[in-house]
């Protein structure tokens, strides 16, 4: 299983970006998750696509959304109303059982004020 995150870049505060996570094969994955890690901070869970529905962290709920394109084996993270504190490296990961076993390489998101 391989995951590749893409779509990061520079955005202004209040702007939007859409990140993509291409999954080579779902196999026995039961969820695709999005995480982020800002410089000097712990990795933070952003949201998950599992059982055909999204689950979004309270810290970004109402601004971020997760969806999946089944035909393309891609999971998206739509980020709106971006704030400078959303600046981080964003990762997607695949879960087997209760373990996030597979990770993509990360994509940088930088939000300027």
Rosetta blueprint (number, residue, H / E / L):
1 X L
2 X L
3 X E
4 X E
5 X E
6 X E
7 X L
8 X L
9 X E
10 X E
11 X E
12 X E
13 X L
14 X L
15 X L
16 X L
17 X E
18 X E
19 X E
20 X E
21 X E
22 X E
23 X E
24 X L
25 X L
26 X L
27 X L
28 X L
29 X L
30 X L
31 X E
32 X E
33 X E
34 X E
35 X E
36 X E
37 X E
38 X L
39 X L
40 X L
41 X L
42 X L
43 X L
44 X E
45 X E
46 X E
47 X E
48 X E
49 X E
50 X E
51 X L
52 X L
53 X E
54 X E
55 X E
56 X E
57 X L
58 X L
59 X L
60 X L
61 X E
62 X L
63 X L
64 X E
65 X E
66 X E
67 X E
68 X E
69 X E
70 X L
71 X L
72 X L
73 X L
74 X E
75 X E
76 X E
77 X E
78 X E
79 X E
80 X L
81 X L
82 X L
83 X L
84 X H
85 X H
86 X H
87 X L
88 X E
89 X E
90 X E
91 X E
92 X E
93 X E
94 X E
95 X E
96 X E
97 X L
98 X L
99 X E
100 X E
101 X E
102 X E
103 X E
104 X L
105 X L
106 X L
107 X E
108 X E
109 X E
110 X E
111 X E
112 X E
113 X L
